[in-house]
Amino acid sequence: KLAKYGFGVGNPRKDEERGGHVCLTHDDAYRIAAALRGEGVIPDFREPNVIRLAPVPLYVSYEDVYNLINIIEDIVINKKHEKYSNERTLVV
């Protein structure tokens, strides 16, 4: 659903090579990560273009994941991330 907006998957595809995080790649990942924080989602940004998310199975539901995808889509469609600076700070 997010590929059409320039997102990619930054995780290895083989089960034995990946951990519990989901990594989304995007050319404007830094500002999208900042916009996610503005929407109440706590991502982790990694240089150069990775938004890292931690869907903990003990308390994150499928509905939560579905809602997150909709939040990301809304951010990009409505260009909400463009109001955030691309200047790097110590904490994103």
C-alpha positions as MATLAB code, in Angstrom:
seq = 'KLAKYGFGVGNPRKDEERGGHVCLTHDDAYRIAAALRGEGVIPDFREPNVIRLAPVPLYVSYEDVYNLINIIEDIVINKKHEKYSNERTLVV';
ca = [
       0.000    0.000    0.000;
       2.874    2.421    0.747;
       5.124    1.444   -2.179;
       3.238    3.800   -4.503;
       4.378    6.682   -2.256;
       8.057    5.794   -2.530;
       8.376    3.503    0.502;
      10.435    0.344    0.512;
      11.086   -2.428    3.023;
      14.503   -2.171    4.629;
      14.395   -5.502    6.441;
      15.997   -8.710    5.238;
      13.361  -11.049    3.784;
      14.689  -14.260    5.374;
      13.267  -14.954    8.851;
      16.640  -15.950   10.287;
      18.239  -12.674    9.171;
      15.832  -10.149   10.679;
      14.826   -9.030   14.140;
      11.629   -7.617   15.591;
      11.758   -4.179   13.993;
      10.068   -3.136   10.771;
      12.198   -0.819    8.648;
      10.586    1.393    6.036;
      12.826    3.264    3.627;
      11.912    6.560    1.971;
      13.856    9.464    0.476;
      12.174   11.819    2.969;
      12.282    9.432    5.942;
      13.633   12.018    8.390;
      10.710   14.404    7.997;
       8.159   11.588    7.811;
       9.532   10.235   11.118;
       9.108   13.710   12.622;
       5.533   13.888   11.303;
       4.801   10.462   12.810;
       5.861   11.823   16.194;
       3.469   14.700   15.615;
       0.710   12.110   15.141;
       1.586   10.301   18.391;
       3.605    7.468   16.802;
       7.122    6.958   18.173;
       9.443    5.827   15.355;
      13.216    5.582   15.281;
      15.035    7.266   12.390;
      18.270    5.747   11.061;
      20.536    7.373    8.505;
      20.334    7.700    5.664;
      16.647    6.958    4.960;
      15.150    4.456    7.420;
      12.077    4.723    9.626;
      12.314    1.942   12.176;
       9.189    0.738   13.978;
       8.829   -1.837   16.754;
       5.469   -3.637   16.615;
       5.631   -5.530   19.913;
       3.286   -8.534   19.590;
       2.291   -8.503   23.268;
       0.302   -5.302   22.923;
       0.278   -4.167   19.267;
      -2.714   -5.525   17.363;
      -3.312   -5.992   13.645;
      -5.680   -3.046   13.906;
      -2.841   -0.906   15.326;
      -0.653   -1.819   12.344;
      -3.508   -1.052    9.929;
      -4.036    2.325   11.598;
      -0.311    3.096   11.399;
      -0.295    2.463    7.652;
      -3.245    4.830    7.293;
      -1.434    7.477    9.371;
       1.666    7.194    7.179;
      -0.440    7.380    4.025;
      -2.246   10.472    5.361;
       1.079   12.150    6.197;
       2.399   11.637    2.674;
      -0.813   12.355    0.737;
      -1.451   15.564    2.667;
       2.261   16.481    2.763;
       2.159   16.910    6.533;
       5.847   15.987    6.717;
       6.787   19.029    4.657;
       6.167   21.348    7.610;
       9.060   19.647    9.452;
      12.676   20.623    8.947;
      15.095   18.251    7.257;
      17.886   19.572    9.506;
      19.172   16.697   11.608;
      19.001   16.943   15.397;
      20.332   14.591   18.045;
      16.935   13.014   18.759;
      14.169   12.389   16.237;
];
